[in-house]
Amino acid sequence: MEFPHELKELYPDQIIEVRGNADALTVILKKEADIHQFKTELINKFSGLEEQQILFIKHEDKQDFEKLVLE
């Protein structure tokens, strides 16, 4: 399975911006989005990837990132 780089299109109500490259993506969530629920959704939906995908996820109004590694 491939990881879609159109995450913003898949989750328009939660994601403000996605940027990055083949090594890692930064995902900026709307402040009202539940970051833990979002991470759980991604883990459930994208398990069994052909290549590991690293995401750094944060809320628009916070500085701290949470790292998520999908495999």
C-alpha positions as CSV (number, residue, x, y, z in Angstrom):
1,M,0.0,0.0,0.0
2,E,1.2,3.5,-0.8
3,F,0.8,6.5,1.5
4,P,-1.2,9.3,-0.1
5,H,0.4,12.7,-0.2
6,E,-3.1,14.2,-0.7
7,L,-3.8,14.1,3.0
8,K,-5.3,17.6,3.0
9,E,-7.9,16.4,0.4
10,L,-8.7,13.3,2.6
11,Y,-9.1,15.3,5.8
12,P,-10.1,18.8,4.8
13,D,-12.0,19.4,8.0
14,Q,-8.9,18.7,10.2
15,I,-5.8,19.7,8.1
16,I,-4.7,23.2,7.3
17,E,-1.4,22.4,5.6
18,V,0.8,19.4,4.6
19,R,4.4,20.0,3.5
20,G,7.5,18.0,3.3
21,N,9.3,15.6,1.1
22,A,9.9,11.9,0.6
23,D,11.6,11.6,3.9
24,A,9.0,13.2,6.2
25,L,5.8,15.2,6.1
26,T,4.7,18.0,8.4
27,V,0.9,18.1,9.0
28,I,-0.6,21.2,10.6
29,L,-4.0,20.5,12.1
30,K,-6.8,23.0,12.9
31,K,-6.8,23.9,16.6
32,E,-10.1,22.2,17.1
33,A,-8.9,18.8,15.7
34,D,-8.2,16.0,18.1
35,I,-4.6,15.1,17.4
36,H,-4.8,11.7,19.1
37,Q,-7.9,10.7,17.2
38,F,-6.3,11.8,14.0
39,K,-3.1,9.8,14.7
40,T,-5.2,6.7,15.5
41,E,-7.2,7.1,12.2
42,L,-3.9,7.3,10.2
43,I,-2.5,4.2,12.0
44,N,-5.7,2.2,11.3
45,K,-6.1,3.3,7.7
46,F,-2.4,3.2,6.6
47,S,-0.9,0.1,8.3
48,G,1.0,-2.2,6.0
49,L,2.7,0.5,3.9
50,E,5.4,-0.5,1.4
51,E,7.7,2.2,2.7
52,Q,7.9,3.7,6.1
53,Q,6.3,7.2,6.3
54,I,7.3,9.7,9.0
55,L,4.9,12.5,9.9
56,F,5.3,15.4,12.3
57,I,1.9,16.6,13.4
58,K,1.0,19.8,15.3
59,H,-1.9,22.1,16.0
60,E,-1.9,25.5,14.3
61,D,-1.7,27.4,17.6
62,K,1.0,25.3,19.3
63,Q,4.7,24.8,18.8
64,D,5.1,21.2,19.8
65,F,5.1,18.5,17.2
66,E,4.1,14.8,17.7
67,K,6.0,12.3,15.6
68,L,4.2,9.5,14.0
69,V,5.9,6.7,12.1
70,L,3.7,4.6,9.8
71,E,4.9,1.3,8.6
